[in-house]
Amino acid sequence: MKYLLLICGDGPAYEAMLADPDFLPACKAWAAARGENLITTGGLEPPADATTVRVRDGEVLLTDGPFAESKEVVAGFSLIECASREEALKAARTHPVARHGTIELRAVQP
């Protein structure tokens, strides 16, 4: 089954990740350890650079920036394939972001 790990954090958590010199090497090591189970992973540009798209009554509404204000933002993602939820949880709890931010684990619908 596929699982999406949403990499989240608030401002201080994001700053802590960037200040940690071992953070990026740890993320690369985590990804390498997933082997064939890692489908893809990536970081996201900040919410301030987002464009929100909505269509209401046939009218396209574009808004610069995030749709909702939030303390935590989605900063990245990893898509993994695991035999069980327990295996996916193990991958999530060993992700370096879990030390500073939040990992939201979601099963991908078949």
FENJOBEL-V711069 format. One record per residue. RES is the residue in three letters. SS is DSSP state (helix for helix, strand for strand, loop for the rest). OMEGA is omega in radians with two decimals (999 if undefined). Layout:
# FENJOBEL-V711069
res->RES ss->SS omega->OMEGA
res->RES ss->SS omega->OMEGA
This chain:
# FENJOBEL-V711069
res->MET ss->loop omega->3.11
res->LYS ss->strand omega->3.10
res->TYR ss->strand omega->3.07
res->LEU ss->strand omega->3.04
res->LEU ss->strand omega->3.08
res->LEU ss->strand omega->-3.09
res->ILE ss->strand omega->-3.02
res->CYS ss->strand omega->3.05
res->GLY ss->strand omega->3.03
res->ASP ss->loop omega->-3.11
res->GLY ss->helix omega->-3.14
res->PRO ss->helix omega->3.12
res->ALA ss->helix omega->3.13
res->TYR ss->helix omega->3.11
res->GLU ss->helix omega->3.12
res->ALA ss->helix omega->3.11
res->MET ss->helix omega->-3.11
res->LEU ss->helix omega->-3.12
res->ALA ss->helix omega->-3.11
res->ASP ss->loop omega->-3.09
res->PRO ss->loop omega->3.13
res->ASP ss->loop omega->-3.01
res->PHE ss->helix omega->-3.09
res->LEU ss->helix omega->3.06
res->PRO ss->helix omega->3.11
res->ALA ss->helix omega->3.10
res->CYS ss->helix omega->3.12
res->LYS ss->helix omega->3.10
res->ALA ss->helix omega->3.10
res->TRP ss->helix omega->-3.13
res->ALA ss->helix omega->3.13
res->ALA ss->helix omega->-3.13
res->ALA ss->helix omega->3.12
res->ARG ss->helix omega->3.12
res->GLY ss->helix omega->-3.11
res->GLU ss->helix omega->-3.13
res->ASN ss->helix omega->3.11
res->LEU ss->strand omega->-3.14
res->ILE ss->strand omega->3.09
res->THR ss->strand omega->3.09
res->THR ss->strand omega->3.13
res->GLY ss->strand omega->3.06
res->GLY ss->strand omega->-3.14
res->LEU ss->loop omega->3.03
res->GLU ss->loop omega->-3.10
res->PRO ss->loop omega->-3.13
res->PRO ss->helix omega->3.14
res->ALA ss->helix omega->3.14
res->ASP ss->helix omega->-3.10
res->ALA ss->loop omega->2.95
res->THR ss->strand omega->3.12
res->THR ss->strand omega->-3.11
res->VAL ss->strand omega->3.05
res->ARG ss->strand omega->3.04
res->VAL ss->strand omega->-3.14
res->ARG ss->strand omega->-3.13
res->ASP ss->loop omega->3.11
res->GLY ss->loop omega->-3.14
res->GLU ss->strand omega->3.11
res->VAL ss->strand omega->3.14
res->LEU ss->strand omega->3.12
res->LEU ss->strand omega->3.12
res->THR ss->strand omega->3.05
res->ASP ss->strand omega->3.14
res->GLY ss->loop omega->-3.08
res->PRO ss->loop omega->3.10
res->PHE ss->loop omega->-3.09
res->ALA ss->loop omega->3.04
res->GLU ss->loop omega->-3.10
res->SER ss->loop omega->3.06
res->LYS ss->loop omega->3.12
res->GLU ss->loop omega->3.10
res->VAL ss->strand omega->3.03
res->VAL ss->strand omega->-3.07
res->ALA ss->strand omega->-3.12
res->GLY ss->strand omega->-3.10
res->PHE ss->strand omega->2.95
res->SER ss->strand omega->3.07
res->LEU ss->strand omega->-3.08
res->ILE ss->strand omega->3.05
res->GLU ss->strand omega->-3.10
res->CYS ss->loop omega->3.14
res->ALA ss->loop omega->-3.08
res->SER ss->loop omega->3.06
res->ARG ss->helix omega->3.14
res->GLU ss->helix omega->3.10
res->GLU ss->helix omega->3.12
res->ALA ss->helix omega->3.10
res->LEU ss->helix omega->3.10
res->LYS ss->helix omega->3.10
res->ALA ss->helix omega->-3.13
res->ALA ss->helix omega->-3.08
res->ARG ss->helix omega->3.09
res->THR ss->loop omega->3.11
res->HIS ss->loop omega->-3.12
res->PRO ss->helix omega->3.14
res->VAL ss->helix omega->-3.12
res->ALA ss->helix omega->3.12
res->ARG ss->helix omega->-3.06
res->HIS ss->loop omega->-3.04
res->GLY ss->loop omega->-3.07
res->THR ss->strand omega->3.01
res->ILE ss->strand omega->3.05
res->GLU ss->strand omega->-3.10
res->LEU ss->strand omega->3.10
res->ARG ss->strand omega->3.02
res->ALA ss->strand omega->3.10
res->VAL ss->loop omega->3.13
res->GLN ss->loop omega->-3.13
res->PRO ss->loop omega->999
